[in-house]
């Protein structure tokens, strides 16, 4: 499993848990077992930078830089950016 796939799944699971109070476990068909995702990267970000204030423009620049350095993660980064951009949309 790739890093961003795990992070994206973690975000999706967190939203699902908020909506339905389900467990954080999900079925991973390719592994044939339950897989538990962790928030280690998110926890490190919060611990190291949790008090920082940044603009969304700064975050977008950092995401672009990351994709430039790691083009294989373009799709998950774009999905995350789109999800963040549409958080307040009532239609979705």
C-alpha angles and dihedrals in degrees: 000000000000124000095245092044088057092045092048090048090049091054092046091049092049090054091047091050090051091052101041107012091235126158119272090242118107133183113250105200095198091057096038092221142079115278124201116209123210132211096220095130092044091047091050091050091050093046095048102034105015094114094048120105116214136171123240087242089060091048091049090051091050091049091050091050091049091051090048089055095039109028092171087073096054095108098050092044090051090049091051092047091050092047091050092046092053100042093113096044109117093198096069 
